[in-house]
Each structure stands twice: as C-alpha cells, then as structure tokens.
C-alpha cells in the first residue's frame, strides 16, 4: 500500500499544497467522496447522491474519447503517515544562484504515503467517482494518470470548517453551486451555517429533517417535519430583510448575510432566536405538539395539516414574521393553533385543490393570497397590487369565514 510520488510543494494564501500524479488505479483504491466534513452524515450523503447521478457522461467520455484529459483533482488528506522529503540539487550547481537553489530545493521533493491515509475529493468529486466507475467495469484505464493537488485536512472543528470553506469556494468559482450544496457546505452563508447547526445539534428537529435536492416532500414520508432546503428558506426568512410577498420586513441585510460570515457569537445568537421560535410553535400549536410526541404524520390524509407541507410552512413563517413585525406574534400562533389548516377545510380546499386533477396547486400567487387573507384576519393590512386585488375578487372569500 506504500506509495512514492514525485511532488512539487507550493503555497497560496494560508494553504500549503502538494502537486503530484496519481494513476486511475490508485485514485479508485484510495480516494473517497466528501464524507469527513460533517458530523451529521446525512449532509455528506446529500452531496454523494448528487455526485452519483452526474458521472455517467464522464464515464462515457473516458471510455470513448482518445483525447481525454482532466484538470487537477484537489484532494484532502489526513491520518496515516504522509512524509515529504526535499530533493537537493547538487549537479550543475554553478548554473544556479543561491536564491534559485533555495527555491528549487524547497519546491522539489518526494511525497511518501503509507496507505493508511484517508483521502477524499474536495474538488473533483464527479471525476473521482467516474474513474471508480470505469475501473469497476474494466481495468484498461488503470495506468492512466491525472494530476492531483493534496491539501492537509485537520479533523478538528476548525479544520473541518476550513475544508468546507475550500470546498464551497472552489465549486462556487468553478461552476454554479446548487442551493443544496450551499446549505451543506458554505462557510460564508450564515443562513446555511445556522441551518446545518440546527440539523446537527437542535434536539427538537434532530432526525426530522429530510435531505433532498429540492423543496418537495414525498406524501409517503411519515417522519420528517420538513426538508433541508425549506428549513434554509425559513431561517433566511426569519433572520433577513428579504421582502415577504412584497412586504418589507426588518432583519439582517440579506445580500450581506448570505455572503459574508459573521462572528460565532452572532451566529449563535441568531441560531438561538430561530430555535426559540420553533420551540414556541411546537409547544403552542397542537398539531405540531402532537407530532413531537408521535414522530409520525400521514401526509396522504386530507385531514393532516398543511403545516407539514412546504407550501403550508412557507405560509406559516411568512405570516409569523410579518405578525412579529406588528407585535402580533402570539395572535398568529393562536390562529394556526385553532384554524383547521387542512384540505378538508372548504376555504383551503377551494384555494389549493385543482378540481380537475385533484392535486395540490402550489403557485406562489396562491401562497401570497392565503398569506394576505390570514394577515387581514389578524388585523394586519398590507399593500396589494392590482393583480392581488384581482385574485381576491375572483375567490371572493370573506375573512370572517376563515
């Protein structure tokens, strides 16, 4: 398992890195996907599932393109006994100045791996997985080589954060980063950091957050309260000044808060604020309180509350945030506690059910309309556009009926 690699050593910013070559065989044998930078493995698996779905085209490229070529893989390495040994240049020594010799001796060397190291892809997950997939079917490419850049990964909390930041930075500038990747990895987006912390450390929602790549939740899922993208939306809604259906609200500047990490103390303060709201809701809204006791919800049952669907959660927290801005937080909570917010309620059935297909309509304008209805019921009047007024006129729902 011991491996000797000709290597260049370099430094950029505060990263030391080692540039070398690895054969496809060694990559398939030694490199894993990103699985060591989260306490909660659901976050890592979310990244791995996405990688697995996107490697088919790369495998085909490797197997069919004679002029195949990859740019460098960036690999995190920890554990084992990696050793770096400089190579002294002694021949033709007179051809170089003392400064040039010092630079060359510091830069050229040999990296020795014992085989006990843990190596994972920081940038190049899809390529690494494609190489593995290729060699599972045939060993014809096992001796091909690709350049790799090793960076040291420390398994302390600071080291994990440092590696996550490198991961998201590299992917951010290499290609558009999906929202699920931002949530799982970004160390600059405070809402993503708080979302991850809630998933990993908040007992009330522990094990009740679904990991997927979009905002939907399968009707057959009986154990998750929401999914991680909707949770991120909720965190951002509660903490930032991002307008809610056109209504201006207070909060952190959204454009700054999701792009520049604040202090750990402020992050903790904001996280505590969000968690306190969740605790309040799960204590005071009976259907949520029941869920904490049973841990089960039947989303296929029309009697089940829309608070267990992304559309209902978006409305709940929209109404709640605007109500908080108007000093009516408790009124809003009591409304959701006493209102039959299910599809057996004639009002919500009329708004959200497509009479032809029997499916739920999730259009944003319907969510906005419902939010405005509820706010009006609570005595909060918000400005309506001409389109809003038309929607209200078409439905003709009297708030006294709610």
ABEGO torsion letter per residue (X at the ends): XBBBBBBBBBBBEABBBBBBBBBAAAAAAABBBBAAABABAAAAAAAAAAAAAAAAAAAAAAAABAABBBBBBBBBBBEEBBBBBBBBBABGAAABBAAAAAAAAAABBBBBBAGABBBBBABGAAAAAAAAAAAAABAAAAABBBBBBBBBBBABAAAAAAAAAAAAAAAAAABBBBAAAAAAABAABAAAAAAAAAAAABAAABGABBBBABABBBAABAABABBAAAAAAAAAAAABABBBGGBBBBEBBAAAAAABBBBAAAAAAAAAAAAAAAAAAAAABAAAAAAAAAGBBBAABAABBAAABAAAAAAAAAAAAAAAAAGAAAAAAAAAAABBBBAABAAAAAAABBAAAGBBBABAAAAAAAAAAAAAAAGBBBBBBAAAAAAAAAAGBBAAAX
